[in-house]
Amino acid sequence: MTERPDNETRRFIADALADGKANVPLTCNAAFETMGAVLVEGTPGDVLVSFQAGEGTAQGNGVVSGGTLAGFLDSAMAVAVLSALKPGQTCSTISLNVNMMRPGLVGTLYVKAGVERMGRRVAFAHARLIDGDDKVVATGTSSLAVIDMA
């Protein structure tokens, strides 16, 4: 019997959560690594991820760009969904809705993301992006296609 192919990012996240690890840099994925993503803590379907918003992400007014913040929300929701998928499955964002609440500043930002509903073909997720003062900077929701890799 041949082993089903698996998403290495899904496996990395699932293994970290199963082992009860905290503050795990998400070096399993080049995009996550570029964002300085760290799996702070979580359980399958419910994660806290930190991101580094560097000087290069700031606009002329010193505020982190909305696109960067949306990318952090999208990535954390993907991590939440990946953490709840079975081996041999992966996901891809279908839609993304973001609401900016206040300016995000350069530094460490946190996203609390969770799976709202996991269907056979589509997963629904929600997230809150929080600054170092525990203030909500942005919120998001997304739907993600659940894809069998075999």
Secondary structure by P-SEA (a helix, b strand, c coil): cccccccaaaaaaaaaaaaccccccccccaaaaaacccccccccccbbbbbbbccccccccccccaaaaaaaaaaaaaaaaaaaccccbbbbbcbbbbbbcccccccbbbbbcccccccccbbbbbbbbbcccccccccccbbbbbbbcc
